[in-house]
Amino acid sequence: MERNELQSLQELKEEEKIKILDRASNGILEKENADFLIKLIDNAENKTEVLKISALGMTYKRTGFHFDVRLEKNEGQTIRYLKKNENLSFDQGGITHKLIIGDNYPALLNLLINYKNKIKVIYIDPPYGKDDLGEFAQTNYNNAITRDNLLSMLYPRLILARQLLKDDGVIFCSIDDRNQAYVKCLFDEVFGEGNFIFSAPRIIKKGGKSTNTIAKNHEYIVSYAKNLYLMDNFSLDERNTDKFILEDEYIKERGKYALTQTLDYSSLQYSKNMDYPIEINGKIFYAGSDYEKYLERQNGKHGNTDWVWRWSKSAVEWGIENGFIVIKNNRIYTKSYEKCRKKNGKNEIEYIEGKSYTTLSFLENENSNDNGKKELDLLLSKDNSNAPFKNPKPSALIINLLKMVSFGNTENNNDIILDFFAGSGTTGHAVLELNKQDGGNRQFILVTNNEITDLNPNGIALDVTSKRLKRIMSGECYDESKDFKWLEKNTPYGDSLEVSEIENIASSDHSVFEKIDEKLYGKDFENIHDKIEWICKEFELTCRKIEGE
């Protein structure tokens, strides 16, 4: 092999090793697996071997299924950046919300420049083939979308989404019953099964087609935390009140209690910090109830899946002191009270007030597509025809999801909410309405392509998303007319909208330093030198591209 070829091979090895280490640092790959892959890459004899080995870090063995993994490539030739659309943007003061038009993969890469670890909530409703009426959904990703295509398309976008989330952030994903199990496995891989929150059914419509088969009136919402142990004030309450039959000395202020589950469990991700002895009333307890096994684990003889406690040592000490821990049949159990519970992520008692959500809450009709259709028709229907968008989600659904995250915590009223499959713009509508309800200052960021369909000859972004946002925020259309029914019973929300589009430019084109507007990324440089340095540093990642897209 010639010297130049050897140098090129070595450079590729270093690039792929960095990617693997990045996946490991983000919790996507286990460290042991990452170390093994790096050793294999070091011993690879050619570029093909290097790429195949690196791809193993994106192949799903543990979940029991495999799909065609589309590799991420750094072409290094084309920079994708945001360019403001002056015609669609408007400034009314207040919060500046964002709408990005274009493919969501480069959009997410651009958002990483300014919003890494800053997004509190992500909601997505990805294209998954046939819609709930059994009709084939049009999608820019692939009109013949298969499950393999869905998973391959979602994977790299979820990787970026996880990086955008705050450490205590949460993601919600709507998905149909045919793909729910597979998408959950995908989320398990990216976010970790230990960060799974719930999978809840959601009503689509009250009635179904008259057929000889069972009508499908529901789909699912899958939810994951970036770090479940850091989440606070998440108000999903799956308790069955019939189970609260036990009493203790706290009955007056806390009500009756139920035993929830044992404190120890076999975790999919063993952590030595969560494996420690607990002393209660002079007796010592070990996770898994086996002292010898505990010693083996402490000496490094443990599997990736092994016994740990669900609570940290400080949380256990707090639980014992405050009566949230009890011993039954030589096992440690945690208590759940009628009127209060332990705050997620904090050693504090949280008294339950207001609406309590369960995994059945989304079966209420306010969360149905029927409700979403009525809502959109008031804004976009013309001459008594339907709005040009099939099966929109209702804003009430997103509001309920956001309330689950906030749950009375005013700190969460200033969060950033992202939807990178924005479609009709429901998430933006929901954020504006919730801000109105509780006086919050949440900001939404929406990303949608401008897919042209029979219903949207100018594209979804132009015919639906931007029009909806303009009307509910300003009370008028872009042509300044006000001929839509929503105004009859509603008041415009106000605030400003910054609309951007994804543009491409060759990395060798020096005009890139003039064309990229740093203000769209929250920057304002005093001199060109600082701007050039910033662009060279930050925009290399926007050159990445997914094979086949």
N, C-alpha and C positions, 0 to 999 in steps of 0.2 A: 504494500500500500504506500502511495506517495506521501510526501510530507504534508502537502496541502490537504489531502484526504484525511490523514490522521488528525490534523488540527481541526478539521471540520467535524469529524466524528467525536472528538473530545469536547468540542463546544456543544454539540447536541446532547452528549451525556450530561454535561453540567446543567444545561437547560432543563432536561427531564428530571434530574435529581432535585432541582429547586422546586419544580412543580410537585413532586412527591412529598417533599418536606413541607410545602405549603399546605397540601391536603392533610398531612399529619398534624400540623399546628392548628388547623381549623377543626380537628376532631373527626375528619372524614375517613382517614386511615388510622388504624392502630399503629403505634410506634414500632412494634416488632415487625409488622408487615412492611412498613416503610423502610426500615433498616435492611430487610431482606431484599426488597426490590432494588434498593440502591446498590447492594453488593452484586446483584445480577447485572445491573446496568454497567457497573465497573468492568465486568468480565465479558460484556457483549463485544462481538467481533465486527459488527457492521451496524449501519443506521437502522435497517429493518428490524434487527433484533432489539435495538434500544427502544424503538417505538412500540413494539409488541410487548416488551416487558413493562414499559410505562403504562400501557393500556390495561395491564392487569390491575392496576390501582383504581380502575374505573369499571371493573367487571364485578357483577353481583353474584357471588358464590354463596354467601351466608344466608341470603334470603330465599334461596332455592329456585331462582329463576335467572335467566340471562337474556339480555337483549343487545342489539347492535349498538355498541358504544361509539358515538361520534367524537373523534379526538379533537381537542382544542389545538389550533395552530396559531403561531405568531408569525404572520406573513411579513411584518416589518415594512410593508410598502404603502399601506393605506391607513390613514388615521381617520377614525370616525369621531365627529364632534357635534356639539349642539349649536344650532343656528336659530336665533329667535325669529319667530313669525310675527312680524309687526302687525299684520292685518287681523290676526286672530287674538292677539294679546290685548288686554285692557287693564288700566290702572284706576282703581277706585279707592285707593288707600286700604288700610287694614292689613290683613294677612295676604301675602303673595303665594298663591297656590300654583302648582306646575302641571302642565300637560305636555308630554313628549310624544311626538308622532314619529313612528318608525319601528323597525324591528326591535323587540325588547332586549335582545342579547347585547348589541352595542349600547343600547340605552342604559342597561344595568352597569356595563363597564364604565360609562361616563358618570353614572351616579356614584360609583365607588370613589371617584376623585374627591367628592365633597361630602358624601353621606355614609362612609364606612363606619359601622358601629353606631349609627345615629337613628335608625328606623325602629320605632317601637312595635308597630303592627303592620304585617303584610297580609293582604287578602288577594287571592287569585282564583279565577274561574277559567282554567285552561281549556282549549278546544279538545274534545275527546270523541270526535266522530259523530255518530248519530245523536240527534238531540232527543229530548224526553218524549217527543211525539213520534219517534221512530223515523224521522226524516233526516236525510243526510246533511250534516252541518257543513257549511262552507267554511273553509279555513285557509289562511294564507300559508300555513306550514305544510299542508299536504291534503288535497281534497280527498284522497283515499287514505286518510289517516288510520293507521293501525295501532294496536297497543304498543308494538315495538317502536313505532314512530313517536308516539306520545311520550313514552319513557325516555327515549333518546333525546327528544326535544326538551323535556323538562329538566333532565339531570344537570346540564351545565348551568342552566338558569337558576336552579335551586342552590347550586354551589355559590353563585354570586349573591343570591338573596340572603343566604346565611351570613355572609360577610357584611351585608348591609345592616342586619339586625343588631340592635343594642344587646348587651349581654343578658338583659332580662326581657328581650323581645319575644314576640310570638307570631306564628304564621298560620293562617287559615286557608284551606284549599277546598273548593267545591268540586265534587267528582261524582260520576254516575255509578250505579251499583255494579256494572260490568267491569269497571276498572278500579274500583275502590281498593280492593285487596292488593292489587299490584302497585298502585300509587302509594299506599301505606308502606309497602316494603321499600319503595324508593325513598320515601321520607325517613324511614328507619335508618337507611344507609347514610343519608346526608346529615340528618339532625341527631341520629342516635335513638335507639328504641327507648332508652331511659328518659328521653325528653318528650315522649308521646303524652298528649293531654287527653284527647278524646276523639272518637269518631261517632258523629251524631247524625241521625236521619233528618232530612229537611223536606217538608212538603213541597211538591212542585205545583200540583193543582188538586182541587177537591174531587173532580170527576175524571173519568178516563174514557178511552174509546170503547165502543161496544164491540168486543171481539170475543173469541172463544178462549182467549188466554187471560192471565191475570194482568189487570191494568197496573202499570208502574206509575205510582203517584208520588214517589220520593226519590231523592238522591242523598248524597252524604256530604258532610263537612268534616274534614280531617284537620286536626290542630296539633301543632308541635311548638315547644319552646326552644329557644336557643340554649338556655340553661335552666331547666325546670326548677332547680333548687334556689335560683335567684329570683324566681317570679313571686311577685307580691300582689295581693288583692285580686287574684283571679277567682271569680265568683261562681264557677261551675259547681253546683251543689247536687251531687247524685245520691244524697241520703234518702232512705226510705223512712219517713217519720214513724211508721209503725214499729220500727226496730228500737226506738228510744224507750226502753222499759226499765232500765237500771237507775238507781239513785245513789248519790253520795252526798258529802257534806256541802256541795256547791249547788244543790238543787234549786235553791231560792233564786239565785242570780243566773244560773246557767241552764236550768231545766234538767230533764232526765238525760241519760247518756246511753250510748251503745258502744260495744267493742268494735273497732273498725277492722284492724288486721294486726298480725304479729309485727313487731318492730324489725325483725330480721327477715331477709329474703335473699334469694339467689340472684344476684345482679348480673346483667349481661356485660357490665364493665366493672370489674373488680377494682376497688380503691382501698389501699391500705389505711388511709385516713378515716375510712368509715368502718374499719374492722378493729375494735378495741374492747376491752373488758368493761362491763357495767356492774357496779356494786349497788345493790338495793337491800336495805335491812340486813346487812352483814353477809349477803349471799352474792356470789359473782356469777354473772351470765356472759356467755359468748355467743356470737352469731352462729347459727346452725346447731347450737346446744352441744358442741363437741370441743373440749379443751385441747385434745391432741391435734385435731384438724386446725384449730386456731393457731397452734404453735407452728404447724407446717406452713400455713399461709404466711405467717410472720417471717418465716425463713425463706420465703420466695417460692414455695411449692404450692402454687395456686393456678387455677385456670383463668382464662379471660372471664368466664362465668363462674362466680363463687359467692360464698356467703359474706354479707356485710349487713350493717344496720341501715335503716332508711333515714334516720336522723343523725346529725353530727353530734359529737360529744357534748358540746355546749347546749344543743337543743334538748338532748336527753336529760341533762342536769336541770334545765329549765322545766321540762315536762314532769320530772319527778317532784320538783318543788311546787309546781302549780297544779298538780293533780291530773295531768293529761296522760299519765302512764300508770298501768296497773299490771300486776302479775296474776296469771291464771294458769293452773296446771303446769307450773314451772316454765312458762313462756311469758315474754313481755309483750303486752298489747298496748296500743294507743286508744284513747277515748275520743268519741265524737259527741258533742253536746247539742241539744236542741237549739239553744240560743246563741252559741258561740263556737269558735274553733281556733286552732292555732294558725296564725298568719303564715302563708307560704313565704319562706325565705327569712322570716324574722321570729325571734323568741318573744312574741307578744300575743295577747288574747284579742281576737277580733269578734265583736258582737255582730250578728247577722241582722241587717235591716234592709228594707226595701225588697225589690224583686229578686227572687232566688232562681237561678237558671239550672236546668237539668239537661241531660242528653235528649230529652223529649220535648224541650221547649220550642224547638224549631219546627214542630209539627203544627203549630198554631198558624192559622190562615194568613196572618200578617206577613209571614215569611215566604209566601208562595209566589210563583211566577205570575199567577193571576193578578195579584196585588201589584207586582212590578209592571205588568202590562198597563194596568189602569193608570198608574203613576206616569209612565212614559207617554201614554196617549194624551194626557192633559198638556204635555209639553210640546210634542212633535206631530201629533195627528193633524191631518189637513183634509178639509172637506169631508169630515166624518169617517175618514179612512184610518187604518191602524198606523201606529208609529212604525217607521221603517227599521225595525229591529225585532228579531224573534226571541222570545223567552228571556226578557231582561230580569235580573234579580231585583227584588224590592229594596229600597233604602232601609226599611225597617229591619231586614236581616242583618245588614252591615252595622246598623246602629246597635242592635242587640249584641253582636260580637264585640264591638268596641266597649260597650257597657260592661261586658264580662271582664274585660281587661282593666277598665278604670275602677269600677266598683267603689265609687265614692272617694277615690284618691285624687285630690285636685292636682297633684303633680303630674298625673297622666293626662290632664286636660291641655297640655302644651306639646303633646307628642306629634311625631310625623307618621303619617299613614301612607303606605305605598300599595298600589295595585298595578302590576305590570301586564295584566291582561284586561285592560280597563273596559273595553267594549262600549256599552252605552253610557258609561260614566257614573254608574250607581254609587260607587264608593265615594266619589267626590261629593255627590248629593248628600250622602249619609253623614259625611264629616261636617258639612255646612249645617245640616239640620241639628246634629248633636251639639255643635258649638252654640247654636241658638238656644237649645234646651237648657244647657248647664253653664253657659257663659264661658265655655272653653276657648282655647286658642290653637286648636289642632290645625296642622297643615297637611294637605293631601298632595301626593305626587302620583299622577296617572300616566301610564304608558300604553299606547295603543298603536297598532299599525293602521294604515289607511286602506285596508282591503276593499276592493271594489266588488260589489255583489249586485244582483238584480235589484235588490231593495235600496242599495246605496251606490248609485252610478258615479258619485263624486268621491266615494270612499267613506268608510265608517267614521273616521276622525272628523271629516268635514260635514257629513250629513247628520251625524248623531252626537258624538261625544262633545265636540266643541259647541255645537248649537245648544245642547242641553245645559252645559255649564254657563254659557253666556246668558241664557234666559233666566235661570234660577238665581244668578248672581247679580245681574244688572236690571232684570225686569223687562228686557227688550231683546229683539233679534239683532243680528249683525247689521241688518238694513234699517235698524231703529224702529221697526214696526213692533206692535204689541198684540198681535192677533193669535194668542194661544190661551187656552182655558185655565191653565194653572194659576194665572194672575187673579182670577176671579175670587179665589179663596186663600191666596198665599201672598206673602210679602217677600220681595227679593232679599237675598241673604247679604249682599254686599261683598266686600273683599276684592282682591285683584287676581288676575290670571296671567301667568307667563307661559306662552305656548312656544315650544321649540321643536325643530325637526332635526333628524339625524342627517348629517352631510358627510361626504367622503372627500378626502384630499390626499394626494400623494405625499408621503413623508419627505420626499425630496423637494417639494414645492415650498420655497421660502415664504410665500404669501400666507402660509399657515399661521405665522406669528401675527399677522394682521387679521385674519379671518376668525380666529378663535377669540370669542368675547369672554374674558375672564370673569366678568360680572355675573354671567350665567352660572358660574361655579362658586360664587360667593367671594371672589377675589377682586382687588382693585390696586394694581401695581402702579407705583410712581414712576418707574423707568422701564424701558424695553428690555434691559438686561435681565431684570428679575422675571419678567414675563417669559422670555425665551428659556430661561433656566427651568421655570415651572412647567412649561409645555414639554420640554425635553424629558423631564423627570416623570410627569404624570400621564402623558398621553401614549406612551409606548404600549400600555395594556389595552388601549382601544384598537390596536392593530390585530388583536386576537380574533380568530374566526373559527366557527365550527364546521367540520367537514360535512359536505352535503347540503349546506345552507347558503 
